[in-house]
Amino acid sequence: MYPSSHSLTSLTDRSGLLFGADYNPEQWPAESWPEDIRLMQEAGINMVTVGVFSWALLEPREGTRNFGWLDQVLDLLHEGGIRVCLATPTASPPAWLGHEYPETLPVDADGRTLWYGSRNQFNPSSAKYRQAAAAITESLAKRYAGHPAVAMWHVGNELGQVSYDDETALAFRDWLTRRYATLEGLNRAWGTSFWSQAYGSWDEVLPPRRAPYLINPSQTLDFQRFTSDQLLSLYRAERDIIRRYDTASPVTTNLMGFFRGADYFAFARETDVVANDWYTDPADPDSHRFGSLTHDLCRGLSGGTPWLLIESATSGVNWREHNVPKQPGELRIDAFSAIARGADGVCFFQFRQSRFGAERFHSAVVPLAGEHTRVFREVADLGKDLQTLRQLAGTPSTARIAVLFDWDSWWAAESPDTPTNRLEVLDQLQAYYAPLHSSGLAVEVVHPSADLGRFALVLAPSLFLLSKEHADGLGAYVRGGGHLVVGPFSAVADDNGHLAPGRFPCVLADLLGVDGEEWVPLAAPVGVVFGDAPAGQARIWAEDLALNSGTAEVVAHFGGGRLEGRPAVVRNQTGAGHSWYVGADLPPLALEQVVAGALESAGIAYPLAAPLPDQVEAASRGGHLFLLNHSGQPQEVEPGWASVDLLTGGARGERLTLPPFGALVLKEPAPQELSNLKNHRTRGTA
């Protein structure tokens, strides 16, 4: 990773919070570009991303260059005081590349070529594609590294391509050779004694192409790792070219939150700025909660330092089956949610709505109806709000609670050969996150290898794949005084996806004080009981568990079926800390009780005097509490202290009414006073 000076601070020190959009001037006549600059200024936009999909215009034929239009655009933006995040256009190769060099095109698992006429039509392992991408990147970097408008670089777009072609097979074998050294090592790691799958030559090894039945899960897991590494190597290659010409400006690429196709913990180590796309679904009342979780992933990816929301929508999108537009005020609340959770900027796709192409119905800062529209007025109002909040730029956004997540484990857990396909990883993640979100508690989503010592509580909703090294780290954390909650179907497999012998969860059984002999996907719901109090039903999953330690205690048991009376939730003490193991997909009420008990044991107080309504979000940053109403109805909230709203300067009492899609940003009391207030707040625990 390059020095920490390559960060958002180099931009926000001058501009405050960043506010911008993807700008595609090539879709519009040059005569309209000055008007675009005027509208950007009116909206308060201070940075735009340029050139993401411009390869065919920049290089109309192989080896030719057409930079005149881009020179003009960058000069106009600089004159207008708008900074530029300049993109390499390598996400959408021109038609000539695929036509002249069909080996650059991706091939799916069925052997079908994916042709040009869309975007993303490239094979990450193609040497010719990489050569062409490097050449256009070098031309851009050499020409524009010193341009006064260029403040940041944007490599590609949403890297996520996968291919199963023969060139990819060669690259996969090379990757496997570096990982396992010998065929014996590969055969051992993949367990190829099963189903007569042993390999006697490297030439026999292929990507997991379409097969008659289930494919070797270890092979599939390694191919997912390989694909992620190939995508990251594309980013590195272009970044390193840029860095040869520009040693000062940050370089990044846009991530896609919980995107299954790439390991973003690896990407985050290589980017100067964590930049993410997030598109709220206005039709889903819970979408904002998943958005908060995604922002908290970015908080974790960036280690608590500021990150950038580089793409979002002003209103409706074009790629869902039914594209509901945002309600008045909703774009503002969505933007504030990202700022509250550590973003130092909010950008939209795109600046002007397209008249043609596959995204012509996607919303934009400037709709086809022009500037005299609700959407443009709301964007301009948001620009003013972000200037009011500019003092928050650069402030860290850390948390005392971690949620563990691992792409390797996600890939392995959802292999089609597992006992159920209903216990989905992201569903578990959201279930454990929900009671924290509804209480206004700050969270970072981190990898199991992270330094956990700064967290008072760690939740591991789903760690199907857990190495002994990471298990030992969790044990050291608990023995040192940490508090750990582990969800079902965890610590099942090793790094190769091989199941551990013995009673599960093998590498965590001693730490958790519990072990089991059988996983029990449920044919019918089973009750869960805390003491004598029923707390709903497990509907998908249960485990046949038994205590294995004198320090362990049953917190909840199953209340029916063949597991009647058996442990469902177990609490154990190890050293100075405590752990909980949850052997079922608990219903919300039961899971809230488990999390509340862990919070109490960890000494984490609730930040607000009363629970939040379902559609209200609370998040703290830079000594200010954001209260955001994601609903179309007024909502009552009770922070527990009187304060001043940073947005309006108005005084606010201890009890407040948030208007529909309304927001308050309240100055928090001094840390000691706030701590005293929090320490008097308790909730029901288990």
C-alpha positions in Angstrom: 0.0 0.0 0.0 1.3 3.5 -0.8 2.0 6.0 1.9 -0.9 7.3 4.0 -0.5 10.8 2.5 -2.4 9.4 -0.5 -5.8 9.8 1.3 -8.9 11.9 1.1 -7.4 14.4 3.4 -5.5 15.9 0.5 -8.8 16.7 -1.1 -11.1 17.5 1.9 -8.6 19.9 3.6 -9.4 22.3 0.8 -12.9 21.4 -0.3 -14.5 20.0 2.9 -16.8 17.0 2.3 -16.7 15.9 -1.3 -19.8 16.1 -3.4 -20.0 15.0 -7.0 -21.1 12.7 -9.7 -20.0 10.6 -12.7 -19.7 13.0 -15.6 -20.0 11.7 -19.1 -19.7 14.7 -21.4 -19.0 12.6 -24.4 -22.8 11.8 -24.4 -23.6 15.5 -25.0 -22.5 18.2 -27.5 -19.5 20.3 -26.5 -21.7 23.4 -26.6 -23.5 22.1 -23.5 -20.4 21.6 -21.4 -20.2 25.2 -20.0 -23.8 24.9 -18.9 -22.9 21.6 -17.2 -20.2 23.5 -15.2 -22.7 26.2 -14.2 -25.2 23.6 -12.9 -22.4 21.8 -11.0 -21.5 25.1 -9.3 -25.2 25.7 -8.5 -25.5 22.3 -7.0 -22.4 22.7 -4.9 -20.5 19.9 -6.7 -16.8 20.1 -6.1 -15.6 16.8 -7.8 -16.6 14.7 -10.7 -15.5 11.4 -12.1 -14.6 11.6 -15.8 -13.8 9.0 -18.4 -15.1 5.8 -17.0 -16.6 4.6 -20.3 -14.6 6.6 -22.8 -12.1 4.0 -24.2 -13.7 3.9 -27.7 -13.5 7.7 -27.9 -10.0 8.0 -26.5 -8.7 5.1 -28.7 -11.0 4.8 -31.7 -8.6 2.4 -33.5 -5.8 0.4 -32.0 -2.8 2.7 -31.2 -4.5 6.0 -32.1 -5.3 8.6 -29.5 -8.0 11.2 -29.3 -7.5 13.5 -26.3 -8.7 16.8 -27.6 -12.2 16.5 -26.2 -10.8 15.4 -22.8 -8.3 18.3 -22.7 -11.2 20.7 -23.2 -13.4 19.1 -20.5 -10.6 19.1 -17.9 -9.7 22.7 -18.7 -13.4 23.8 -18.3 -13.7 21.9 -15.0 -10.6 23.4 -13.7 -11.7 26.9 -14.7 -15.0 26.2 -12.9 -13.4 25.1 -9.7 -14.4 21.5 -10.1 -11.8 18.8 -9.3 -11.6 15.6 -11.3 -11.4 12.0 -10.3 -9.9 10.8 -13.6 -10.8 7.2 -14.6 -9.0 4.6 -16.7 -11.6 3.5 -19.2 -10.7 -0.2 -19.0 -14.0 -1.6 -17.8 -15.6 -1.2 -21.2 -13.3 -2.1 -24.0 -14.0 -0.8 -27.5 -15.6 -3.1 -30.1 -12.4 -3.2 -32.1 -10.6 -5.0 -29.3 -13.0 -7.9 -29.1 -13.4 -8.1 -32.8 -9.7 -8.1 -33.6 -8.7 -10.1 -30.5 -11.6 -12.4 -29.5 -9.3 -14.0 -26.8 -9.9 -10.8 -24.8 -13.6 -11.7 -24.4 -14.8 -13.6 -21.4 -16.2 -17.2 -21.6 -18.9 -18.5 -19.2 -18.9 -21.8 -17.4 -20.8 -23.4 -20.3 -18.1 -22.3 -22.8 -20.1 -19.5 -24.4 -18.3 -16.3 -25.4 -19.8 -13.1 -23.9 -19.6 -10.6 -26.8 -19.2 -6.8 -27.0 -22.3 -4.7 -27.2 -22.7 -4.2 -23.5 -19.8 -3.5 -21.0 -17.4 -5.5 -18.9 -16.7 -7.8 -21.9 -13.1 -8.6 -21.0 -11.3 -11.7 -19.7 -9.2 -10.7 -16.7 -6.5 -13.3 -17.6 -6.2 -12.2 -21.2 -2.6 -11.0 -21.9 -3.8 -9.0 -24.9 -6.5 -7.3 -22.8 -3.9 -6.5 -20.1 -1.6 -5.1 -22.8 -4.2 -2.8 -24.3 -5.4 -1.7 -20.8 -1.9 -0.9 -19.8 -1.3 1.1 -22.9 -4.3 3.4 -22.6 -3.7 3.8 -18.9 -0.1 4.9 -19.6 -1.2 7.4 -22.2 -3.7 8.9 -19.8 -1.3 9.1 -16.9 1.5 10.5 -18.9 -0.7 13.2 -20.4 -2.8 14.2 -17.4 -0.7 13.5 -14.3 0.2 17.2 -14.0 -3.2 18.7 -15.0 -4.4 21.0 -12.2 -7.9 19.6 -12.3 -6.9 16.0 -11.6 -7.1 15.3 -7.9 -7.7 11.5 -7.8 -7.5 8.5 -10.1 -10.2 5.9 -10.6 -9.1 2.5 -12.0 -11.6 0.7 -14.1 -15.1 0.2 -12.8 -16.7 -2.3 -10.5 -14.1 -5.0 -11.1 -15.9 -8.3 -11.0 -15.4 -10.2 -14.3 -14.9 -13.9 -14.4 -14.0 -16.2 -17.3 -13.5 -20.0 -17.8 -11.6 -20.0 -21.0 -8.4 -21.8 -21.9 -6.1 -18.7 -21.2 -7.8 -18.5 -17.8 -7.1 -22.2 -17.2 -3.4 -21.5 -17.8 -3.4 -18.7 -15.3 -5.3 -20.7 -12.8 -2.7 -23.5 -13.0 0.0 -21.0 -12.5 -1.8 -19.6 -9.4 -2.3 -23.2 -8.1 1.4 -24.0 -8.6 2.4 -21.0 -6.5 -0.1 -22.0 -3.8 0.6 -25.8 -3.6 3.9 -26.2 -5.4 3.2 -29.8 -6.5 0.4 -31.9 -7.9 0.5 -34.0 -4.7 -0.2 -30.8 -2.7 -3.0 -29.9 -5.0 -4.6 -33.4 -4.8 -4.4 -33.3 -1.0 -5.9 -29.8 -0.8 -8.7 -30.7 -3.1 -9.4 -34.1 -1.7 -9.3 -35.7 -5.1 -9.4 -39.2 -3.8 -13.2 -38.6 -3.7 -15.0 -39.5 -6.9 -11.8 -40.5 -8.7 -10.8 -36.9 -9.3 -7.0 -37.2 -8.9 -4.8 -35.2 -11.3 -1.7 -36.7 -12.8 -0.7 -33.7 -14.9 -1.2 -29.9 -14.5 -2.7 -29.8 -18.0 -5.7 -31.8 -16.7 -6.5 -29.0 -14.2 -9.4 -26.7 -15.3 -11.6 -24.0 -14.0 -14.9 -25.3 -12.5 -16.7 -25.5 -15.9 -20.2 -27.0 -16.3 -20.2 -30.6 -15.2 -22.8 -33.4 -14.9 -23.3 -32.9 -11.1 -21.8 -31.2 -8.1 -18.3 -29.8 -8.6 -15.5 -30.3 -6.1 -16.1 -27.6 -3.5 -12.4 -27.1 -2.8 -11.7 -26.5 -6.6 -14.6 -24.0 -6.7 -13.3 -22.2 -3.6 -9.8 -21.9 -5.0 -11.2 -20.6 -8.3 -13.1 -17.9 -6.5 -9.9 -16.9 -4.7 -8.0 -17.0 -8.0 -10.6 -14.8 -9.7 -10.4 -12.3 -6.9 -6.6 -12.2 -7.1 -6.7 -11.7 -10.9 -9.1 -8.8 -10.6 -6.8 -7.3 -7.9 -3.8 -7.7 -10.1 -5.6 -5.7 -12.9 -6.1 -2.9 -10.4 -2.5 -3.1 -9.2 -1.1 -3.0 -12.8 -3.0 0.2 -13.7 -2.3 1.8 -10.3 1.4 1.2 -10.6 1.4 2.8 -14.1 -0.4 5.8 -12.7 2.0 6.1 -9.8 5.0 6.3 -12.1 3.6 9.6 -13.4 1.7 10.9 -10.4 3.2 10.3 -7.0 0.8 12.5 -5.0 -2.8 11.9 -6.0 -4.8 9.1 -4.4 -5.6 6.1 -6.6 -8.7 3.9 -6.0 -11.4 1.8 -7.6 -15.0 1.5 -6.9 -16.1 -1.4 -4.7 -19.6 -2.8 -4.5 -20.1 -3.5 -0.8 -21.0 -7.1 -0.1 -20.1 -8.2 -3.7 -19.5 -11.9 -3.8 -17.0 -11.9 -6.7 -13.9 -10.3 -5.0 -12.3 -10.2 -1.6 -12.4 -6.5 -0.6 -10.2 -6.9 2.4 -7.4 -7.7 -0.1 -8.5 -4.7 -2.3 -8.6 -2.3 0.7 -4.9 -3.0 1.5 -4.0 -1.8 -2.0 -6.2 1.2 -2.5 -5.3 4.7 -1.2 -9.0 5.4 -0.5 -11.8 2.9 0.1 -14.5 4.0 -2.4 -17.8 2.2 -2.6 -21.0 2.1 -4.6 -24.3 1.8 -2.7 -27.8 2.0 -4.2 -30.7 2.1 -1.7 -33.8 0.3 -2.9 -36.7 2.7 -2.2 -39.2 -0.2 -2.5 -37.6 -2.1 0.4 -38.2 -0.6 3.9 -35.2 -2.5 5.3 -32.8 -1.4 2.5 -31.4 1.5 4.6 -30.4 -1.0 7.3 -28.4 -3.1 4.8 -27.0 0.2 3.5 -25.8 1.0 7.1 -24.2 -2.4 7.3 -22.5 -1.8 4.0 -21.2 1.6 5.2 -19.9 -0.2 8.3 -18.1 -2.6 6.1 -16.4 0.4 4.5 -15.6 1.7 8.0 -13.9 -1.6 8.7 -12.2 -1.8 5.3 -10.7 1.7 5.9 -9.7 1.0 9.5 -12.0 3.7 10.8 -10.5 6.4 8.6 -12.7 8.3 6.1 -13.9 6.6 3.0 -15.9 7.7 -0.1 -19.4 6.9 -1.3 -18.4 7.1 -5.0 -21.7 6.1 -6.5 -25.3 6.3 -5.5 -28.6 7.3 -7.0 -30.5 10.6 -6.8 -33.7 8.7 -7.3 -34.7 5.5 -9.2 -32.3 3.1 -11.0 -32.8 1.1 -14.2 -31.6 -2.3 -13.3 -34.1 -3.7 -10.8 -37.3 -5.4 -12.1 -39.4 -2.6 -10.7 -37.5 0.7 -10.2 -39.3 2.8 -7.5 -38.1 6.4 -7.3 -36.9 7.9 -4.0 -39.4 9.9 -2.0 -38.9 13.7 -1.5 -36.1 14.0 1.0 -34.9 10.4 0.7 -31.7 11.2 -1.2 -30.6 13.5 1.6 -31.2 10.9 4.3 -29.3 8.3 2.3 -26.4 10.6 1.9 -26.3 11.5 5.6 -26.3 7.9 6.5 -22.9 7.4 4.7 -21.5 10.6 6.1 -22.5 9.6 9.7 -20.7 6.2 9.2 -17.4 7.7 8.1 -17.8 8.8 4.4 -16.0 12.0 3.5 -18.0 12.5 0.4 -21.1 11.5 -1.5 -21.2 11.1 -5.3 -24.0 10.1 -7.7 -24.3 8.2 -10.9 -24.6 10.3 -13.0 -24.5 14.0 -13.6 -26.8 14.2 -16.6 -29.5 11.6 -17.4 -28.6 9.7 -20.6 -30.9 10.0 -23.6 -29.7 6.7 -25.1 -28.1 3.5 -24.1 -28.9 0.9 -21.4 -29.0 3.3 -18.5 -31.2 6.0 -20.1 -33.8 5.5 -17.4 -31.3 5.8 -14.5 -31.8 8.9 -12.4 -29.2 11.7 -12.4 -28.3 15.0 -10.8 -29.8 16.7 -13.8 -32.9 14.8 -15.2 -33.9 15.1 -18.8 -36.5 17.6 -17.5 -33.7 19.9 -16.6 -32.7 21.9 -13.5 -36.2 23.1 -12.6 -37.0 19.7 -11.0 -37.4 18.3 -7.5 -34.4 16.1 -7.9 -32.0 18.8 -8.9 -33.3 21.1 -6.2 -32.8 18.4 -3.6 -29.3 17.8 -4.8 -28.5 21.5 -4.6 -29.9 21.6 -1.1 -27.8 18.6 -0.1 -24.7 20.5 -1.4 -25.4 23.3 1.0 -25.9 20.8 3.8 -22.6 19.2 3.2 -20.9 22.6 3.4 -22.6 23.1 6.7 -21.2 19.7 7.8 -17.7 20.3 6.4 -16.1 20.3 9.9 -16.7 16.6 10.0 -14.4 16.0 7.1 -11.4 14.0 8.2 -12.9 13.0 11.6 -12.5 9.3 12.3 -15.4 7.0 12.7 -14.5 4.1 15.0 -16.5 1.6 17.0 -16.2 -0.6 20.1 -18.1 -3.5 18.4 -16.8 -5.6 15.5 -18.7 -7.9 13.2 -16.5 -10.5 11.7 -16.8 -11.3 8.0 -14.6 -13.3 5.6 -15.1 -13.6 1.8 -13.3 -17.1 1.8 -15.8 -18.3 4.4 -18.8 -16.8 2.5 -17.7 -18.6 -0.7 -17.2 -21.9 1.2 -20.4 -21.7 3.3 -22.7 -21.4 0.3 -21.4 -24.3 -1.7 -24.4 -26.3 -3.1 -23.4 -29.4 -1.2 -24.1 -28.1 2.3 -27.0 -29.3 4.5 -29.2 -26.3 3.5 -29.1 -23.4 1.1 -31.4 -21.4 3.3 -28.9 -20.4 6.0 -27.4 -17.6 3.9 -24.4 -15.8 5.1 -25.7 -12.2 4.5 -29.0 -13.1 6.1 -27.1 -14.1 9.2 -25.0 -11.0 9.1 -28.0 -8.8 8.9 -29.8 -10.6 11.7 -27.0 -10.1 14.2 -26.5 -6.5 13.0 -30.2 -5.5 13.4 -30.3 -5.2 17.2 -27.1 -3.1 17.1 -28.4 -0.8 14.4 -31.8 -0.3 16.1 -29.9 0.8 19.3 -27.7 3.3 17.5 -24.5 1.3 18.3 -21.4 1.8 16.1 -20.0 -1.2 14.4 -17.0 -2.0 12.2 -17.1 -5.0 9.9 -13.6 -6.6 10.0 -11.7 -9.7 9.0 -11.0 -12.5 11.5 -7.3 -11.6 11.2 -7.9 -8.0 12.4 -6.5 -6.8 15.7 -9.5 -7.3 17.9 -8.0 -5.8 21.0 -9.7 -2.4 20.4 -13.1 -3.9 20.5 -15.1 -4.7 23.6 -17.5 -7.0 21.8 -17.1 -9.2 18.7 -19.9 -10.9 16.8 -19.2 -13.7 14.4 -22.6 -14.4 12.8 -21.2 -16.9 10.2 -17.7 -18.2 10.0 -18.1 -21.6 8.3 -14.5 -21.6 7.3 -12.2 -20.8 10.2 -8.5 -21.5 10.3 -6.7 -22.7 13.5 -4.7 -19.4 13.4 -7.8 -17.3 13.4 -9.5 -19.5 16.0 -6.5 -19.1 18.3 -6.8 -15.4 17.8 -10.4 -15.4 19.0 -9.4 -17.5 22.0 -6.6 -15.0 22.9 -9.1 -12.2 22.5 -11.6 -13.8 24.9 -9.0 -14.9 27.5 -7.7 -11.3 27.5 -11.2 -9.9 28.5 -13.0 -9.8 25.2 -16.6 -10.8 24.6 -17.5 -13.0 21.6 -20.8 -14.2 20.1 -20.6 -16.9 17.5 -23.4 -17.8 15.2 -24.5 -21.2 13.9 -22.7 -23.5 11.4 -19.4 -21.8 12.3 -15.9 -23.3 12.5 -17.0 -26.2 10.3 -14.2 -26.3 7.7 -10.5 -25.6 7.3 -8.9 -23.3 4.6 -9.4 -26.0 2.0 -13.1 -26.4 2.8 -12.4 -29.8 4.4 -14.6 -30.6 7.4 -12.9 -30.9 10.7 -13.1 -34.4 12.3 -14.7 -34.6 15.8 -17.5 -32.7 17.4 -18.2 -29.3 16.0 -17.3 -26.5 16.2 -14.0 -28.2 16.5 -11.4 -25.4 16.7 -13.7 -23.3 18.9 -15.3 -26.1 21.0 -13.1 -25.5 24.1 -13.4 -21.8 23.9 -17.2 -21.9 23.6 -17.7 -24.6 26.2 -20.1 -26.5 23.8 -19.8 -29.1 21.1 -22.2 -30.9 18.8 -22.7 -34.1 16.9 -25.3 -33.3 14.2 -26.5 -30.4 12.2 -30.3 -30.3 12.0 -31.9 -28.5 9.1 -35.5 -28.1 10.3 -38.5 -29.7 8.7 -40.8 -27.6 10.9 -40.2 -24.6 13.3 -38.9 -25.4 16.8 -39.5 -23.2 19.8 -36.6 -21.4 21.6 -37.0 -20.9 25.4 -35.0 -18.5 27.7 -35.4 -19.9 31.2 -39.2 -20.5 31.2 -39.9 -17.7 28.7 -40.7 -18.7 25.1 -38.8 -16.4 22.6 -40.1 -17.4 19.2 -39.1 -20.2 16.9 -36.0 -21.3 14.9 -37.3 -22.0 11.4 -34.3 -23.1 9.3 -31.6 -24.5 11.4 -30.8 -26.2 14.8 -27.8 -28.2 16.2 -27.6 -31.1 18.5 -25.3 -29.6 21.2 -24.0 -30.5 24.7 -22.0 -28.6 27.2 -18.3 -29.7 27.5 -17.1 -27.4 30.3 -18.0 -26.7 33.9 -17.9 -23.0 33.2 -20.5 -23.2 30.5 -24.2 -22.5 31.0 -27.3 -22.9 28.9 -28.8 -19.5 28.1 -31.7 -20.9 26.0 -32.9 -24.3 25.0 -35.1 -25.8 22.3 -38.7 -26.1 23.3 -40.0 -28.9 21.1 -39.2 -31.7 18.6 -36.4 -34.2 19.1 -34.1 -31.5 20.5 -36.5 -30.7 23.3 -34.5 -29.4 26.3 -31.2 -29.4 24.4 -29.0 -26.3 24.4 -29.8 -23.6 21.8 -27.6 -20.9 23.2 -24.6 -21.4 25.5 -22.6 -18.9 27.5 -19.0 -19.7 28.7 -16.3 -18.0 30.6 -12.7 -18.3 29.5 -10.1 -16.3 31.3 -11.2 -12.7 31.8 -13.8 -12.9 28.9 -17.1 -14.5 27.9 -18.3 -16.2 24.8 -21.7 -17.2 23.5 -22.5 -19.9 20.9 -25.8 -19.8 19.1 -26.8 -23.1 17.6 -29.9 -22.0 15.7 -31.3 -19.3 13.4 -32.8 -17.4 16.3 -35.9 -15.3 15.8 -35.3 -11.5 16.3 -36.6 -11.4 19.9 -34.3 -14.2 21.0 -31.3 -12.8 19.1 -31.9 -9.4 20.7 -31.8 -11.0 24.1 -28.5 -12.7 23.3 -26.9 -9.5 22.0 -28.2 -7.5 24.9 -26.6 -9.9 27.3 -23.3 -9.7 25.5 -23.5 -5.9 25.5 -24.1 -5.8 29.2 -21.2 -8.2 29.9 -18.9 -6.1 27.7 -19.9 -2.9 29.5 -21.3 -1.3 26.4 -24.1 1.1 27.2 -26.9 2.1 24.9 -26.3 5.6 23.4 -29.9 6.8 23.5 -32.4 7.1 26.3 -35.0 5.0 24.5 -35.0 2.4 21.7 -35.2 3.8 18.2 -38.3 3.4 16.0 -37.9 0.8 13.3 -37.2 3.3 10.5 -34.9 5.7 12.4 -31.2 5.5 12.2 -28.7 6.9 14.8 -25.0 7.2 14.3 -22.3 9.3 15.9 -19.3 11.0 14.2 -17.0 13.8 15.2 -18.9 14.6 18.4 -22.3 14.8 16.6 -25.2 12.4 16.7 -27.1 11.9 13.3 -30.8 11.1 13.7 -32.2 10.0 10.4 -35.9 9.2 9.6 -36.0 6.7 6.7 -39.8 6.7 6.6 -42.6 8.8 5.3 -44.1 9.3 8.7 -43.1 11.5 11.7 -41.0 9.6 14.3 -40.4 10.3 18.0 -36.9 9.9 19.3 -35.4 10.4 22.7 -31.6 11.1 22.7 -31.7 12.0 26.4 -30.1 15.4 26.3 -30.9 18.9 25.0 -28.7 20.1 22.2 -28.3 22.2 19.1 -28.9 21.0 15.5 -25.7 21.6 13.4 -27.8 21.8 10.2 -30.1 24.6 11.4 -28.5 26.0 14.5 -31.8 25.5 16.3 -32.0 24.3 19.9 -33.5 20.8 20.5 -34.9 19.2 23.6 -34.4 15.8 25.1 -37.4 14.4 23.1 -37.7 15.1 19.5 -40.0 14.6 16.5 -38.3 13.8 13.2 -40.4 14.8 10.2 -40.8 12.4 7.3 -37.4 11.7 5.8 -36.1 14.3 8.2 -32.6 14.6 9.8 -31.0 16.2 12.8 -27.3 16.4 13.5 -27.0 17.1 17.3 -24.0 18.3 19.2 -23.2 15.6 21.7 -22.4 16.4 25.4 -18.8 16.3 26.6 -17.5 12.7 26.6 -17.6 12.3 30.4 -21.2 13.7 30.6 -22.2 11.5 27.7 -20.6 8.4 29.4 -22.5 9.2 32.6 -25.8 9.4 30.7 -25.2 6.1 28.8 -24.2 4.2 31.9 -27.8 4.6 33.3 -29.4 2.9 30.3 -30.1 -0.8 30.3 -32.3 -3.1 28.3 -33.6 -6.7 28.8 -30.7 -9.2 28.6 -30.2 -12.9 28.5 
